[in-house]
Amino acid sequence: MYIRKHRNKWQCYIRYKGMRIGQSFTLRSSAVKWGNKTMTQLEEGSFKNRDKLFSMKLRDLLKLYVDRYKSKYRSNSFEYAIRVINRTNIGACHLAHLDGVRLSNFRDLMLQTRSTSTVRKYLLIISKAISIGTKELGIPFDHNPVSMVNLPTDPAHRDRVLSEHEKVNLFNACEDSPLFSMRSIVEFAIETLCRRGEIFNLSYNQCDLTLGEAFVSKTKIGKPRKIGLSPRAIQIIKDLPRTVDGKLFNVKSISSFEKQFRSVVRKAGILDFHFHDLRHTGATILAMKGWTTHELMAQGGWSSAEMVARYANIGAKHLAKRLQSK
């Protein structure tokens, strides 16, 4: 260990078993104190080089995280979430300064324009990146700062399902939409239980109309699955015009599609209805037809029976009919 004065700073350097570390201080006594403490930690094997915390920003860590795990998360929403985080002040924050205060400010800022579930996802991505950085990249975090923040509480789960009357009105309103395939998209969502992103990424070569099945390669959870195609879904595919890129539906902009879908819903006179609720509607229809929980899990890509129960909302009227038929 040696100490020298350089300009207005006192520098302490330590060489230990091929390792060279140093630190600058205003006072010589501080440099001596740091040097003695560091030497003790090196000899005990408890020393952690914290240089990475001061040189690396959160956006740098997230980039390493994406590069290492992007093959696992095939959904476009994962990389989009990373880009959103990186555009905020928290992305430019050095890891050494990442704390509960800054993360809570980031949370509150995001909640002004995004849902609680989305903000919760952003914080969990940061938490996962920090855990991976600590375990696999040698970044010396003493603790995960996300654990110091209260995660936003998920809202009550939606159970909105179209009635038969509403479904007819929605189909009729779709016919007048500027997007000529609007009705086909809406019906296809109900028939297949696919999410919006899964529908728009599905291509012709992933659909086997002879066997009546389709291969969904890009899913929300990054795990591809095969689904069944109903006779109506097969007919929809056959009636669609071919697209240049091979996709089933020629939708270039998600925001434009959502705007047109909301317009269709208003025209149909339907209140409190989102595109994702078509998935609820389709699951409920199949459950009422007698589909088992495992069949619904395979078709909809749900990982648990609890998730299926959240989507398949069977009404009392149907239950009464089932009891009367016995």
ChimeraX attribute file (.defattr): number of C-alpha atoms within 10 A of each C-alpha:
attribute: neighborCount
match mode: 1-to-1
recipient: residues
	/A:1	15
	/A:2	12
	/A:3	17
	/A:4	13
	/A:5	14
	/A:6	9
	/A:7	7
	/A:8	10
	/A:9	15
	/A:10	19
	/A:11	22
	/A:12	23
	/A:13	16
	/A:14	18
	/A:15	12
	/A:16	12
	/A:17	7
	/A:18	5
	/A:19	8
	/A:20	10
	/A:21	14
	/A:22	18
	/A:23	15
	/A:24	19
	/A:25	16
	/A:26	12
	/A:27	13
	/A:28	17
	/A:29	11
	/A:30	14
	/A:31	23
	/A:32	18
	/A:33	11
	/A:34	17
	/A:35	22
	/A:36	14
	/A:37	12
	/A:38	20
	/A:39	16
	/A:40	13
	/A:41	13
	/A:42	16
	/A:43	10
	/A:44	9
	/A:45	9
	/A:46	10
	/A:47	14
	/A:48	14
	/A:49	13
	/A:50	15
	/A:51	14
	/A:52	15
	/A:53	17
	/A:54	12
	/A:55	11
	/A:56	16
	/A:57	20
	/A:58	24
	/A:59	23
	/A:60	17
	/A:61	21
	/A:62	23
	/A:63	17
	/A:64	16
	/A:65	20
	/A:66	17
	/A:67	10
	/A:68	11
	/A:69	11
	/A:70	16
	/A:71	10
	/A:72	11
	/A:73	17
	/A:74	18
	/A:75	19
	/A:76	14
	/A:77	14
	/A:78	18
	/A:79	16
	/A:80	11
	/A:81	15
	/A:82	19
	/A:83	15
	/A:84	12
	/A:85	23
	/A:86	19
	/A:87	11
	/A:88	14
	/A:89	13
	/A:90	20
	/A:91	22
	/A:92	15
	/A:93	19
	/A:94	18
	/A:95	25
	/A:96	17
	/A:97	15
	/A:98	18
	/A:99	17
	/A:100	16
	/A:101	14
	/A:102	16
	/A:103	19
	/A:104	17
	/A:105	14
	/A:106	19
	/A:107	22
	/A:108	13
	/A:109	13
	/A:110	19
	/A:111	16
	/A:112	10
	/A:113	9
	/A:114	12
	/A:115	14
	/A:116	18
	/A:117	14
	/A:118	15
	/A:119	25
	/A:120	18
	/A:121	16
	/A:122	20
	/A:123	22
	/A:124	15
	/A:125	19
	/A:126	23
	/A:127	16
	/A:128	16
	/A:129	20
	/A:130	25
	/A:131	16
	/A:132	17
	/A:133	18
	/A:134	16
	/A:135	12
	/A:136	9
	/A:137	13
	/A:138	13
	/A:139	21
	/A:140	19
	/A:141	18
	/A:142	9
	/A:143	12
	/A:144	17
	/A:145	19
	/A:146	22
	/A:147	13
	/A:148	13
	/A:149	16
	/A:150	13
	/A:151	17
	/A:152	17
	/A:153	10
	/A:154	12
	/A:155	9
	/A:156	6
	/A:157	8
	/A:158	14
	/A:159	16
	/A:160	19
	/A:161	23
	/A:162	19
	/A:163	10
	/A:164	9
	/A:165	8
	/A:166	16
	/A:167	18
	/A:168	13
	/A:169	17
	/A:170	22
	/A:171	18
	/A:172	15
	/A:173	20
	/A:174	25
	/A:175	15
	/A:176	13
	/A:177	16
	/A:178	10
	/A:179	16
	/A:180	12
	/A:181	18
	/A:182	22
	/A:183	21
	/A:184	19
	/A:185	20
	/A:186	19
	/A:187	18
	/A:188	23
	/A:189	24
	/A:190	22
	/A:191	23
	/A:192	22
	/A:193	26
	/A:194	23
	/A:195	19
	/A:196	18
	/A:197	15
	/A:198	17
	/A:199	20
	/A:200	18
	/A:201	18
	/A:202	20
	/A:203	19
	/A:204	17
	/A:205	12
	/A:206	17
	/A:207	21
	/A:208	14
	/A:209	19
	/A:210	7
	/A:211	9
	/A:212	14
	/A:213	17
	/A:214	21
	/A:215	16
	/A:216	20
	/A:217	17
	/A:218	20
	/A:219	22
	/A:220	17
	/A:221	15
	/A:222	16
	/A:223	14
	/A:224	14
	/A:225	15
	/A:226	16
	/A:227	20
	/A:228	21
	/A:229	21
	/A:230	15
	/A:231	11
	/A:232	13
	/A:233	21
	/A:234	20
	/A:235	14
	/A:236	17
	/A:237	18
	/A:238	13
	/A:239	9
	/A:240	13
	/A:241	11
	/A:242	14
	/A:243	12
	/A:244	8
	/A:245	10
	/A:246	14
	/A:247	17
	/A:248	25
	/A:249	22
	/A:250	18
	/A:251	14
	/A:252	9
	/A:253	8
	/A:254	12
	/A:255	9
	/A:256	11
	/A:257	14
	/A:258	13
	/A:259	10
	/A:260	17
	/A:261	22
	/A:262	15
	/A:263	14
	/A:264	24
	/A:265	21
	/A:266	15
	/A:267	16
	/A:268	18
	/A:269	11
	/A:270	16
	/A:271	10
	/A:272	8
	/A:273	15
	/A:274	15
	/A:275	15
	/A:276	16
	/A:277	21
	/A:278	27
	/A:279	25
	/A:280	23
	/A:281	25
	/A:282	24
	/A:283	29
	/A:284	24
	/A:285	19
	/A:286	17
	/A:287	20
	/A:288	17
	/A:289	9
	/A:290	9
	/A:291	13
	/A:292	11
	/A:293	18
	/A:294	14
	/A:295	14
	/A:296	21
	/A:297	17
	/A:298	14
	/A:299	18
	/A:300	23
	/A:301	23
	/A:302	16
	/A:303	12
	/A:304	11
	/A:305	12
	/A:306	11
	/A:307	14
	/A:308	21
	/A:309	16
	/A:310	13
	/A:311	25
	/A:312	23
	/A:313	19
	/A:314	17
	/A:315	11
	/A:316	9
	/A:317	8
	/A:318	11
	/A:319	12
	/A:320	10
	/A:321	10
	/A:322	11
	/A:323	8
	/A:324	8
	/A:325	7
	/A:326	5
